[in-house]
């Protein structure tokens, strides 16, 4: 009886996990975010799509994709580059200032994506530069111009503000990959967890039923009567839901008056 009770508890736990996965819906919020996909791409939480700068990246480490303010600043999405002194691949530089032979104004991997409700634009913020320098690059969607980088101001000190204007700043327009992996979602984790528990439940159950109880055939399945009846119960439930219990839909439920 204790063994049967343990199988019942395991069955209830697995079904509860599966039900929570099906029933729990995402909570909608008025706060829009752009969730990081890689160092140079993020996905809009409002369903607008992915902003992806990968296709803008220069693969030539000695030639960054963009310069601004007469070449005083350089920027390369996704990939570090060489610009002298602190601005090099080893330092993972994203934005560089020519001062003192090259000062890093932010690292590729130290990046966040911020939404501005006032403009509706996303800003990429690169931190971890020389003497804690950081750069904020506002992405301005414009699908009819060539992509350009504009220096706006340094305010406060060591905080460099830019605007990147072009088609790839629009959600869902540009695609590409530098090789960065997409992070696994919570939903995917729940699905993997559910099936791992399900497999473990059946494997352990079959072994225990066979070697401890001495069961054979279908009886080796833990709680076999429940699992073999489950498809029919699901079918009856679906029929009942879609027919509202009308006569002839199922024999297992009383018809509604």
FILUMFI-441680 format. One record per residue (C-alpha): residue in one letter; x, y, z. Coordinates in pm, whole numbers, plus 32768, in hexadecimal, padded with zeros to 4 digits. Layout:
[site 'A', [X, Y, Z]]
...
This chain:
[site 'X', [8000, 8000, 8000]]
[site 'X', [811E, 80EC, 8050]]
[site 'X', [81BA, 80AB, 7EF8]]
[site 'X', [806E, 80E8, 7E4B]]
[site 'X', [8046, 8229, 7F14]]
[site 'X', [819F, 829F, 7EA3]]
[site 'X', [8146, 8262, 7D34]]
[site 'X', [8002, 8324, 7D64]]
[site 'X', [80BD, 844B, 7DFB]]
[site 'X', [81B4, 8449, 7CD9]]
[site 'X', [8097, 843D, 7BDE]]
[site 'X', [7FE8, 8565, 7C81]]
[site 'X', [8130, 862B, 7C88]]
[site 'X', [8172, 85F4, 7B15]]
[site 'X', [800D, 8648, 7AB2]]
[site 'X', [8018, 8781, 7B8B]]
[site 'X', [8158, 87F5, 7ADF]]
[site 'X', [80C0, 87B6, 7989]]
[site 'X', [7F7E, 886C, 79E8]]
[site 'X', [8040, 8998, 7A67]]
[site 'X', [80FF, 89A5, 791E]]
[site 'X', [7FBA, 89A6, 7858]]
[site 'X', [7EF0, 8A8E, 7935]]
[site 'X', [7FE9, 8B99, 799F]]
[site 'X', [7FDD, 8CAE, 789C]]
[site 'X', [80DC, 8DC5, 7875]]
[site 'X', [808B, 8EFE, 793B]]
[site 'X', [805D, 9027, 7857]]
[site 'X', [80F2, 916D, 78C7]]
[site 'X', [80F2, 92CC, 783F]]
[site 'X', [826E, 92CE, 7867]]
[site 'X', [8312, 9280, 7719]]
[site 'X', [8466, 91D8, 7722]]
[site 'X', [855C, 9159, 7622]]
[site 'X', [85DF, 900E, 76A5]]
[site 'X', [8746, 8FBA, 7651]]
[site 'X', [8776, 8EAF, 7547]]
[site 'X', [88EA, 8EEA, 750E]]
[site 'X', [89E9, 9001, 753D]]
[site 'X', [8950, 90BA, 7417]]
[site 'X', [87E6, 9048, 7406]]
[site 'X', [86B3, 905C, 74E1]]
[site 'X', [8548, 8FF0, 74C5]]
[site 'X', [842F, 90E8, 7503]]
[site 'X', [833C, 9077, 7610]]
[site 'X', [8216, 9118, 7559]]
[site 'X', [8235, 9026, 7435]]
[site 'X', [82CE, 9123, 7343]]
[site 'X', [83EE, 9037, 72F7]]
[site 'X', [8566, 9021, 7322]]
[site 'X', [8653, 9147, 72FC]]
[site 'X', [878D, 90AA, 726D]]
[site 'X', [88CC, 9167, 7218]]
[site 'X', [8998, 9035, 71B3]]
[site 'X', [898C, 9084, 7040]]
[site 'X', [8A2A, 91DA, 7086]]
[site 'X', [8B5E, 914C, 7131]]
[site 'X', [8CAF, 916D, 7086]]
[site 'X', [8D70, 9025, 7080]]
[site 'X', [8EB2, 90E6, 7044]]
[site 'X', [8F3D, 9123, 71A2]]
[site 'X', [9009, 924B, 7123]]
[site 'X', [8EDD, 92FA, 708A]]
[site 'X', [8DB1, 9337, 716F]]
[site 'X', [8C60, 935A, 70C8]]
[site 'X', [8C19, 94C0, 7137]]
[site 'X', [8CD1, 95FE, 7195]]
[site 'X', [8C45, 9745, 7216]]
[site 'X', [8CAF, 98A6, 7271]]
[site 'X', [8DB5, 98B5, 715D]]
[site 'X', [8E3C, 975C, 71AB]]
[site 'X', [8E79, 97AD, 731A]]
[site 'X', [8D8D, 9692, 7382]]
[site 'X', [8D6F, 9537, 72ED]]
[site 'X', [8C66, 942D, 731C]]
[site 'X', [8C40, 92C9, 72A5]]
[site 'X', [8B09, 9200, 7304]]
[site 'X', [8B3A, 9098, 7376]]
[site 'X', [8CB0, 9073, 7340]]
[site 'X', [8DDA, 911A, 73EE]]
[site 'X', [8EDB, 91D3, 731F]]
[site 'X', [9037, 926C, 7328]]
[site 'X', [9054, 93E5, 7348]]
[site 'X', [918D, 940F, 741A]]
[site 'X', [91EA, 940A, 758C]]
[site 'X', [90BC, 938F, 765A]]
[site 'X', [8FE7, 935E, 7524]]
[site 'X', [9035, 91FA, 74BB]]
[site 'X', [8F9C, 90A3, 748E]]
[site 'X', [902C, 9027, 75D7]]
[site 'X', [8F70, 9139, 7692]]
[site 'X', [8E2E, 90E1, 75D7]]
[site 'X', [8E00, 924A, 756D]]
[site 'X', [8CB2, 92BB, 74D6]]
[site 'X', [8CE1, 9436, 74D2]]
[site 'X', [8E2F, 94EA, 74C6]]
[site 'X', [8EA9, 964E, 74F3]]
[site 'X', [8FEB, 96BC, 7447]]
[site 'X', [9067, 977E, 7577]]
[site 'X', [91B8, 970B, 7605]]
[site 'X', [91E9, 961B, 74E6]]
[site 'X', [90A1, 9565, 7520]]
[site 'X', [8FBB, 9551, 764E]]
[site 'X', [8EAA, 944C, 766E]]
[site 'X', [8D50, 94E0, 769F]]
[site 'X', [8CA1, 9394, 76DE]]
[site 'X', [8CC0, 921D, 76B0]]
[site 'X', [8BF9, 913C, 75C7]]
[site 'X', [8B9B, 9042, 76D6]]
[site 'X', [8B42, 9149, 77DC]]
[site 'X', [8A05, 91B3, 772A]]
[site 'X', [889E, 91FF, 7786]]
[site 'X', [876F, 9260, 76B3]]
[site 'X', [8696, 9379, 773D]]
[site 'X', [8543, 93F0, 76C1]]
[site 'X', [84EF, 9564, 76C6]]
[site 'X', [8373, 9593, 76E0]]
[site 'X', [839A, 9700, 7679]]
[site 'X', [8431, 96B7, 7524]]
[site 'X', [83CC, 954B, 7502]]
[site 'X', [8536, 94FC, 74A9]]
[site 'X', [8627, 93F9, 7532]]
[site 'X', [877C, 9464, 75B1]]
[site 'X', [88A3, 9376, 75C3]]
[site 'X', [897D, 93C6, 76F0]]
[site 'X', [8AE4, 9348, 76F0]]
[site 'X', [8B9B, 9358, 783D]]
[site 'X', [8CF1, 92F7, 78C1]]
[site 'X', [8DC9, 93E4, 77F5]]
[site 'X', [8F0B, 9492, 785B]]
[site 'X', [8EE1, 9544, 79AC]]
[site 'X', [8D76, 94C8, 79B5]]
[site 'X', [8D19, 956F, 7870]]
[site 'X', [8BCE, 9506, 77D7]]
[site 'X', [8B12, 9547, 7695]]
[site 'X', [899F, 955F, 7651]]
[site 'X', [8936, 952E, 74E8]]
[site 'X', [87CD, 9588, 749B]]
[site 'X', [8742, 94B9, 737C]]
[site 'X', [866E, 9593, 7298]]
[site 'X', [8598, 94D1, 71A3]]
[site 'X', [85AB, 9556, 7040]]
[site 'X', [8581, 945C, 6F25]]
[site 'X', [85C8, 954C, 6E06]]
[site 'X', [872A, 95C1, 6E58]]
[site 'X', [8882, 9524, 6E6D]]
[site 'X', [88E8, 94D8, 6FD2]]
[site 'X', [89B6, 95EC, 7075]]
[site 'X', [8A42, 9632, 71CF]]
[site 'X', [8A25, 978D, 726B]]
[site 'X', [8AD1, 980C, 73A3]]
[site 'X', [89DC, 98CC, 7482]]
[site 'X', [8A97, 9935, 75BC]]
[site 'X', [8B67, 98CC, 76E6]]
[site 'X', [8A86, 98F3, 7814]]
[site 'X', [8ACF, 98B3, 7926]]
[site 'X', [8C48, 988C, 7918]]
[site 'X', [8CBD, 9746, 7876]]
[site 'X', [8B58, 96FB, 7802]]
[site 'X', [8B53, 9711, 7687]]
[site 'X', [8A08, 972C, 75D4]]
[site 'X', [89D2, 96CF, 7467]]
[site 'X', [88BB, 9694, 736F]]
[site 'X', [88C3, 9577, 7275]]
[site 'X', [87CA, 95BC, 715D]]
[site 'X', [8766, 94BA, 705A]]
[site 'X', [868E, 9390, 6FF5]]
[site 'X', [872E, 9295, 70E3]]
[site 'X', [86BE, 936C, 7207]]
[site 'X', [8559, 9306, 71B0]]
[site 'X', [84CB, 91C7, 724E]]
[site 'X', [84AA, 909F, 7163]]
[site 'X', [8568, 9139, 703F]]
[site 'X', [86CD, 90B1, 704D]]
[site 'X', [8745, 8F52, 7094]]
[site 'X', [8894, 8EAC, 70C2]]
[site 'X', [896F, 8E03, 71C1]]
[site 'X', [8ACE, 8E2C, 7249]]
[site 'X', [8AC4, 8CDD, 72F8]]
[site 'X', [8A38, 8D48, 7449]]
[site 'X', [893D, 8C4F, 74D5]]
[site 'X', [87D5, 8C9B, 7523]]
[site 'X', [8788, 8C79, 7692]]
[site 'X', [8690, 8B6C, 76EF]]
[site 'X', [8539, 8BE6, 7758]]
[site 'X', [847D, 8B90, 7897]]
[site 'X', [8375, 8ADC, 77CA]]
[site 'X', [847D, 8A00, 7729]]
[site 'X', [850F, 89B0, 787F]]
[site 'X', [83B4, 8949, 78FD]]
[site 'X', [837C, 8866, 77CF]]
[site 'X', [84D2, 87C2, 77FA]]
[site 'X', [8497, 8797, 7970]]
[site 'X', [833E, 8701, 7939]]
[site 'X', [83B5, 85FA, 7841]]
[site 'X', [84E9, 85A4, 7911]]
[site 'X', [840B, 8567, 7A41]]
[site 'X', [8315, 84A2, 796E]]
[site 'X', [8424, 83BE, 78E3]]
[site 'X', [84C0, 8390, 7A3D]]
[site 'X', [8369, 8340, 7ACF]]
[site 'X', [831F, 822D, 79D1]]
[site 'X', [847D, 8197, 79D0]]
[site 'X', [8491, 8188, 7B4C]]
[site 'X', [8329, 810F, 7B61]]
[site 'X', [8359, 7FF5, 7A66]]
[site 'X', [8497, 7F7F, 7B14]]
[site 'X', [83F4, 7F80, 7C6B]]
[site 'X', [82B7, 7ED5, 7BF1]]
[site 'X', [8380, 7DC9, 7B3C]]
[site 'X', [848D, 7D78, 7C3B]]
[site 'X', [83E2, 7DD2, 7D83]]
[site 'X', [827B, 7D72, 7D3B]]
[site 'X', [82BA, 7C6A, 7C30]]
[site 'X', [81C6, 7D06, 7B3A]]
[site 'X', [81CD, 7CB0, 79C8]]
[site 'X', [8145, 7D41, 7885]]
[site 'X', [8064, 7E71, 78A8]]
[site 'X', [8061, 7E4B, 7A1F]]
[site 'X', [81CB, 7EC5, 7A2D]]
[site 'X', [814F, 8026, 79DF]]
[site 'X', [811E, 80E1, 7B28]]
[site 'X', [7FB1, 813C, 7B5E]]
[site 'X', [7F6D, 8089, 7A16]]
[site 'X', [7DF1, 80A0, 7A34]]
[site 'X', [7E07, 821B, 7A44]]
[site 'X', [7EFD, 8246, 7923]]
[site 'X', [7E47, 8156, 7839]]
[site 'X', [7CFD, 8202, 7885]]
[site 'X', [7D8D, 8361, 785A]]
[site 'X', [7D69, 837B, 76DB]]
[site 'X', [7BFB, 831C, 76F1]]
[site 'X', [7BBF, 8413, 780B]]
[site 'X', [7C64, 8529, 7743]]
[site 'X', [7B8F, 84D2, 7613]]
[site 'X', [7A51, 84D6, 76E4]]
[site 'X', [7AB4, 8622, 777F]]
[site 'X', [7AF1, 86C3, 762C]]
[site 'X', [79A9, 8640, 75A2]]
[site 'X', [78EE, 86BB, 76D3]]
[site 'X', [798D, 8813, 76BC]]
[site 'X', [7945, 8842, 754A]]
[site 'X', [77E7, 87B2, 754E]]
[site 'X', [777D, 884A, 769B]]
[site 'X', [7705, 86F5, 770A]]
[site 'X', [7603, 86C9, 75F5]]
[site 'X', [7568, 8571, 75DA]]
[site 'X', [7634, 8471, 751B]]
[site 'X', [7780, 8528, 7548]]
[site 'X', [77F4, 843F, 765A]]
[site 'X', [7763, 832F, 7730]]
[site 'X', [7831, 8387, 7860]]
[site 'X', [778E, 84D3, 78B8]]
[site 'X', [762A, 8532, 7901]]
[site 'X', [7593, 861C, 77FC]]
[site 'X', [754C, 8783, 785D]]
[site 'X', [73E3, 87E6, 7887]]
